[in-house]
Amino acid sequence: MLAACQDRVLRVAIDGPDAAGKTTLADELAGTLTDRGRPVIRASVDGFHQPRDTRRRRGPLSPKGYFLDAFDYASLRRLLLDPLSPAGDRRYRTAAFDHLSDSPLDCPAREAGVDAVLLVDGVFLLRDELRDYWDLTVFLQISPTESLRRALRRDVILLGSPAEVRERYEARYLPGQELYQACAAPRDHADVLIDHEHPQDPRVLRWPA
């Protein structure tokens, strides 16, 4: 499917709840495409966070704050998606902000090959203001229980303790995903829908004709 378009940059979004396996899938797909000789641009919405004060202006545990304020979509469009669109100049940047140090990044611009594939992973990529940018969209579906279970295994070092992980997910991240589902219905709009509850045995629920 991804190998079919050779005369322009193909823009692919891999979306899903927190800890759904988006980055792992995108990295695996990038490796496969590279092995086949297709140039790949890897990016993540995590490279386009808002500053901490903006992300937390509704409160550090606000689900609305997560859905509405976490990411700088204007920079994502201006630096990455617009340049790699059919009318763009193909000079792009893959990140603008380091949320861990809460500081801007000054990444040099690169020029994409005309046959490159852009693979972007992250949450909320099928929201209304981004949906038309993608040539192909993938949504990894997992339950809130599984999202929290994986987070308790993955995010303790980052967030400090299992209790902090649980509080952050139950108060902010999982309700933020519910807002996203209600506002944007990403499962309905994704070209490819995958049940990723058991990543060792994923089930493809939708595949484009």
Number of C-alpha atoms within 10 A of each C-alpha: 6 14 13 7 12 13 11 16 24 24 20 20 30 25 28 26 24 22 23 28 22 24 19 12 15 22 16 12 15 20 14 13 17 13 10 10 10 18 17 21 19 15 21 20 22 20 21 25 25 23 20 16 12 15 22 17 12 15 14 15 18 20 24 20 20 24 21 16 21 21 23 20 18 12 19 22 17 13 20 23 24 18 19 28 18 15 8 13 12 23 16 22 23 23 22 22 22 16 18 10 9 13 14 16 13 10 12 10 13 11 12 20 17 15 16 22 26 24 23 27 26 23 24 26 26 27 17 12 12 15 18 10 19 18 15 19 22 24 28 27 22 20 14 21 12 17 20 22 13 15 18 20 12 14 17 15 11 10 14 10 13 16 12 15 21 19 13 18 21 17 15 20 25 21 19 23 21 16 17 23 16 10 11 18 15 25 19 12 15 22 17 18 23 20 18 21 19 11 14 7 9 13 15 12 10 16 11 9 4
